[in-house]
Amino acid sequence: MSEPSLTSSASFQALETHAIEAEDWQMRSLFAADPQRFERMSLEAAGLFLDYSKNRLDGRTLELLAALARERGVEQRRDAMFAGEKINNTEHRAVLHTALRAPREAKLVVDGQDVIADVHAVLDRIKAFTNAVRSGEWLGHTGKPITDVVNIGIGGSDLGPKMACLALRPFAHPRLAMHFVSNVDGHDIEAALERLDPETTLFIVASKTFTTAETMMNAQTARRWFVERAPESALPRHFVAVSTNTEAVKDFGIDPANMFPFWDWVGGRYSVWSAIGLPVALCVGFGYFSDFLAGAHAMDEHFRSAPIEQNMPVLLGLIGFWNRQFLGCPSVTIAPYHQDLARFPAYLQQLEMESNGKRVTRDGAPVDTPTCPAIWGEPGTNGQHAYFQMLHQGTDVTPIDFIAALSPSHELRHHHTALLANCFAQSEAFMKGKTPDEVRRDLQGLPLAEIERLVPHKTFPGNRPSNTILMEYLNPASLGALIALYEHKTFVQGVLWDVNSFDQWGVELGKVLAKKIEAELAGEPQPALHDSSTNGLIARARAAI
């Protein structure tokens, strides 16, 4: 049976009426009218603190959004996901990334399989392998310990591990350098290989089916590079796999004993908790990797149990929905005020845009509202000197998520004081703005005509929404909680839009066409197959090749 359309629901229609009332609200006035606004619109969970008071909403807005969440079945769909029901309806799969970070004593049986036991069996293998590599027990073919680890994957098999290894840099093993190759562009793998020694390099080939085109092309290039410099019989000491295709792994030359599996119920963009996280475990050690899983599990437990009004992922999702649907905000900026979170915006691009960048509902009907906003960002303070100009004074209103750690992992305290000052000042500036009268006061002493000429250029409209997420330290547990927070936020918004957040058919069409064009670039041209533009581009490429 089809879900009722979003816009026909009573709660949505109440929000539409309420949004008309909210059009003229100024956050300055909302703060002035409610001295307790910050206390009422902030909460803590799983080691994270969320301040959502700098959004253009009030208590009534939150009541209506909570009612919408209940009417759309957020709680029921959440419970179905945790129970292992096949909520990925287009692929007939359960969605169980949360099981990957559940403790060993948890119980979950899906289709007769003890999921938790399976997960911990793989984790035990990861622990043994990573301990061997990190301790120096695992040696290359000439008896030297591993110094470089190269992860070859793409999408979720690259973005999650790469982001996490960078974010957890202070916890990294001092001997191991981590490298990530994802792009089919040969410049990517060439730049990695030219710095490596085959005697001390370990390659991880991460592909569930062991057929992912970009990954396997890079893997074969790495294999050729290796056997040109070492005996082919040494491959098993230098290549391992994260896959489920035992035969293909064996044919490649990898010992199946060094193949770390995961499952169909793990989507790529949700897979860093699985064997896809092997580079993270190698980088920081299995103990810290366990803390990473535990941080995510703490957020899972909060998401499962907290009422909607005090549920951090639900509130983040509802506020984002309000900004997208009723304030008309086409994009969201992620502003981590922590250099080690440099790849976090890119990670969230895949998480949110691949999950909820959909135009039809779960039953195939057209969605009758805008869905996922564009996600983008860079670390502060770099972004301040690039695109913050547009955020402050541009014609589009772009909500911002500020993310910061209260304590650094370095000893340069004055740097961290300046960093936090910038983070908090920007959130205040986006909320308050600067009025024409305030500009005039600042310009006192200039000729009146010059003041009036400058006033429109120096006025900031303000009233621009933001959230601020704080943690005490950026460590494995807080990173795990942060990622899980956004996973569940994405889930909540998918339920509101009634889209399947766990398939990604949109990545397939270009791949199919690329295979055809690749054959044409390598062989005889077939101009009748394409439009005139594509034929012309193929012809120019063939001439250059």
N, C-alpha and C positions, 0 to 999 in steps of 0.2 A: 504494500500500500504506500502511495506517495506521501511525502511530508507536505503539509500545507505550505504555500509559498511564504517566504520571510515577510514580504511587505503586507500580506493579508492578516498577519497575526495581530492580536489586540495589543500586545506589548510594543510591537514595532510602531503601530499607529499612534500609540500614546507617546512614544519617543519622538515621532515626527512633530506632533503638536508641541511638545516640550521644547524641541529644538528651535521652533519659531520664537518662543519666549526667550531662549538663550542667545539669540543672534546678537543682541546688543550688550551682553554681559562683558564686563571688564574684570580681569583677574585682580587688578589692584583693588577694586571695590569689594570683591569677594573676600579677599584677605582682610581688608579693613573692617568688614562687617562681622567677621568671625575670628576672634583672636586665637581660637583653638583649632583653626583649620589644619595646620600642620599635624597636630596630634591626632586629629580625627581621620586624616587622609594619609596615614603612613602605617606600615606594619612590618614585622620581622618574621622570617621563616627560613629554616635550614641554613642559618648563618648569613643570610642576606637581609638588607633593610631597603624597603621601597618607599620613597616619598612620591606620591602621585597628586599632591596638593596643587601643583602648578599646571593644572589642566582646567579648561573652560567648562566646568561642571560644578554641580552642587549636590547636596544630599539627595534631593529628589531625582536628579539624573542617575545617581547610583542605584536608587531604589528601582527605577524603571529598567535600568540595564540588568539588574539582578532578576527582575521578573521576566525579562526576555530570555535570559539564560535558562531559567527554569522552564519556560514555555517551549523553548527549542530543545530541551532534553539534554542539556550539558551534563548533568549529573548521571543520568542513565547511560549516556554514551560513554562517559568516563568509566563507569563501573563495568560496562561491557568490554571496553578495551582491556582493563586490568584482569578481567575474568578469562580472557583468551577467546572471546567471540570473534568471528571473522568479519570485523567491521570494514576491512578493505574489500568492499563488495565487488569491484571490477576484477580483482585478481583472486577472489575467494580465499583470502588469507587472514589469519589473526595478525595483530599488531602488538608485538611484545618486546619492544626495546626496553620497557621498564623491568622485564624479567631478567635482563642482562645485568642489572645492578642489584637484584634482590639477594638477601643473605642466603647462605646455604640451607638454613633451616626452614625457609619458606616452602610453601607447597603450591604447585600449579600443574595440573595435568590437562593437556590439550590433545585431542584426537588419540587418547590412550598413551601419550608420551609424557614422561615426567620432565617438564621443561627445565625446572630449576636444577635437577640432577645433571642434565645434559650441559647446561651453561657452566656449572662448576667443574665438570669433567674437563672442559676446554680451558677454563681458567687455571686449573691445576697444571695442565700441559704448558700454558703460557708462562706460569710461574717457574716451572723447571727450566724451560728454555731460556727465558730472560736471565735467570740467575746464573746459568752456565755461561752465557755470553758476557754478562757484566763482570763476572768473577774472573774471566780469563780461562775458564775450563774449556769452553768451546773455542777451538783454534782453527785458523785457516789452514789451507793445505800444506803450507810450509812451516807450520808450527807457531805462527805468530797470532797474537790475540787480535780480535776484531777492533778496528778503530773507526770505521765508517759504516753507517747503515743507510741504504738507499731504499726508500719506499716507492714502488712503482704502482700507481693506481690513478683513478680519476674520479671526479665528483666526490661522493661521500667517502670513497676509499682514499682520498687525498686531503680534502678540506678539513675534516675532523682531526685526523692525526697531526697534520701540519700545524693547524691552529693550536692544538693542545700542547704539542712539543715546544712551540714558541712561547706560549703563555706560561709554561712551567719551566722555563729556562733556568731559574735559580736552583732547581731540583735535579738538573740533568747530570748524568755520569760524566766526569771530567775527561774520560778517555774517548767517549763515543761522540762522533759528529753525525748529526742527522741530516739527511738530504731527501728531497721529495721531487719526483719527476711525474708529471701528469700530462703535459701538453704533447699532442702528437707532433707539434713543431719540433724538428730535429735540433733546433737551437737549445731546447730545454735539456734534453739528455746529453747532448754534446758538452754543454757547460758543466754538467755534473761529472761526467766520466773523465774529463781531462784533469780533474783534481784528485782522482782516486788511484789507489794501489790495489791491484787484483789480489795480492796476498793477504790483505787485511780488510777487505770490503765484504759486507753481507748485503744481499739484495732480498727484499721482500716483494713478491709479486702478488698484488691484492686484486683478485677478480673472482667473484662468486662462481661464475660459470667457466672461468679461464678462457673466455672468448671475447671479452670486451676489446673492441678494435684498437683503441688508442693504447690501452694498457699492454696488450699483447705485442703490438708493434714495438713499443719501448722495451718490453721484456726481451724480445728477440734481438734487438739491437744490443742490449746489455749482455745477453748471452754470447753473441758473436764477439763483442769486445773482450769478454772474459776468456773464451777458448782460444783467442788469438794470442793470449798472454799466459795461459795456464793449461794444464792438461784437462781434457773434457771430463775425466774421471773425478776431478776435484769439484765439479759443479755442486754436489750435495753439501759440501762444506760452506758454500758461498751463496746458495739460493734456497730460500724457503717460500712457501706459498700460503696465502689466506684464500681458501677456495673450498668448493664442495665437489669439484670434478677430479676425482682421483686419477683416472686414466690420462687425462690431458696433463695433469701435473707430472705424472710419471714419465710420459712421453717427452716432456720438456727437459727432463733430467733431474728433477727434484725428488728426493726421497719422500714417499707418501707419509713416512713417520714425522716429517717436518712440514706437513700440511695442516693448517689450523682452520677448522671448519666454522661456519655459522649457518644461519637458517633462513628460509624463505620469509619468515615472519619478522625479519630484520630489514627494514628499508635502508638503502644506502646512506641517506642523510641522517639516519638515526643509529648508525652502526659503530660509532667510535667506541662504544662500550663493549663491543664484541671483539673477536679476534682481529678485526680491522684496527683496533687500538693497540696491536702488537708493537708498533713503533713507539707508542707512548710508554708502554710498560718497559721496553728496552731503554728508553731515554731516562725515565725517572725511577725505575725499579718497581717491582711488583707491589711492595708495601705502599708506595705512594699511589700506584695505580688503583689499589684497593681503596684508598682514601677518596680517590676520584669517583669511583663507583658509589661509595658510601654517601658522598655529598649529593649525588644525583638521587640516590634512594631516599635520603631525608626529604628532598623536595617532592619526590613521588608520594611519600606518606602524607606530607602536608596537603598536596593536591587532592589526594583521595579522601581526606578526613575533614578538612576545614570547611566551614559553611561558606557559601558563595561570597558573602559580604566581607569575610576575612581571609579569602583565598587568594594568595598572591598571583599565581598564574591566571586565574579567572579574572581578577580585576585588571591585570595588564591586558588581557585579551579584550575585555569589555570596553576599556578606555580606548584601546586602539580601534575597535569597531566604531565607537562613537565619533572619534576623530575622522575616520575614513568615510563613514556613511552620512553623518549629520553635519560635520564641519567641512566636508569636501576636501580633505587633505589627501593628495595623490601619492605621497611618499613619506617615508620615515627615515630619519637619520640616526644611526648608531654612533655615539661619540664616547668611546672608551678612553678615559683619562688614565691610561696605563699603556706604555709602549709595548709591553709583552702581549697585549690583547690586539695587536695590529691586524691580525687576520680574523678577528671575531666578526666584524661587519660582513666580510666575504662568506664566512661560515653561515651567518644568519640569512644571507641572500639565498643560498640554496635551501636552507631549512624552511623559510617562510614562502619564498616565491615558487619553489618547486612543489611545495605542499598545497598551497592555497591559490596559486595562479591558475585558476580554473574558470571556465565559462558555463559549465553545466553542473547541475546538482547530481547527487548520487544516483538518482533514477533517470538521468539523461535529459532533464528539462533545462531550458535556458535559465541561468541565474538572473534574478530580476533586480539586482543591485550591483554596485562595484564590488569586486573582491579584493585580493591582496594588494596593498600598496607596494610601490617600489621600495626596496631596502638598500641603503647605501651609507657610507661613512668612512671615516679615518680616525686615527687617534687624535685626541686633543693633546697639545695645543696646536698641532699642525693644521687641523681643519679650520681653526680660527683665522689663520692667515691664508686660507684658500677660499672655501665656499661659504663661510659663516656670513660674509657680506650678503649673499642671497638670502640666507636664513633670516637675517635681521631685517632687511629692507626690500626683499624681493616681493613679487606679486603673489606667489604661492605661499601658503602657510604649511610649514613642514614640522610636524612634531619631532621631538628629539628625545632619545634615551641616553642620559648621561650615566656612565658607569665608572666607579672609582673605588680604589682600596684606601682605607684610612691610614694604613701603615705600609711603607715600602719594604722591599727586600734588599735595598742598598743602604748605605750610611750617609748619603748626601741629603740631609734633612732639609736644607734650605731649598733644594730642588723640589722636594715633595710638598713643602709648604706653598711654593709658587704654583705647583701643579693644581693642588686642591683649591687654592684661591681662584685660579682661572676657571675651574669647573663650576664652583658655586657662583662665581660672578656671572658667568654666561647664563646659567639657569635663571638667575635673578633678572638679568638684562632682557632675556627673551620674554619673561613674564611682564616686567614693568614697562619696558620701552623708555622712550624719552619724549615728553610732550613739547609742542612748540614754545610754550612759556618757559619750560626748563631750559630749552636751547637759548632762548633770549637772555635768561639770567646768566648763563655761562659765557655769553658773548658780550656782556657789558663792557663798555670801553671802546668798542668799535663804532664807527659811524652807523647811524640808524639804518640808512639805506643798505649798507653792507650786511648788517644783522639780518634784515628781512630777506636779502638775497640768499643768505646761507641757511635760514631756518628750514625750508623744505628738505634740504640735503642732509641736515643733521638731526632731523626728527626720526624717531624709531617708533613704529606703531605698537610694538610690544604685543601683549595678549597672545603670545605664541606658546603652545603647550609643550610641556616636557615632563618626563619622569626622571628621577635620580635613584640609581641602585648603588648601594654601598656595601662593602664587605670589609672586614677587619684587615685581612691580608688576601692577596691573590695566591692561593695555594691549591693543591689538588682537590680538596673537599669543596672549597668555595667555587672553583671552576666547574666542578661537577654539578653543583646546585644551580649555578648560573645557566649552564646549557640546558638543564632539565626545566628550569623556569621558562625559557623561551620555547622549548619543545611543547610544553603544556599550553602555553599561550597560543601557539599555532594551532594546536588541537581544538581549543575553545573556539577560536575564530572559524575554523573549518566547520564545526557543528553549527554555529550561527548561520553561516552561508549555506549549510547543507551540501558541502562539497566533500569528495573523498580526498582527504589530505595525504593519502598513503600510496597513490599511484603517480605516474609521471609520463603519461603517453606523449606529452609534448616534446620529449627529447628524441622520439623515435623517427619522425618523418625525415628530418635532415640527415640522420644517419643512413637511412635507406637510400636516399638520393645520392649521398656522398659515395657510396659503394659503386653506383653506376658511373658516376663522373670519374672516379678514380680509374676505373677500367678504361674509360674513353681517353683519359690523359695519357695512359700507358700504351694505348693501341690506336686503331684507326678511328678518326672522328666520325660521328654519326649525327649530323646536324638536325635531322628530323626529330630527334628525341626531345628537344628542348625549345624554349622560346628564343627569340633572336638575341636577347641580352646574354643568357647563359651560354648559348652557342658561341657568341663573340668572345666571351671571357675564356672559354675553353680553348678557342683557337689561339688567342694571345698567349695563354699559358703553354700550349703545345709548341708554339714558335720559340718561346723562351727556353723550354726544356731541351 
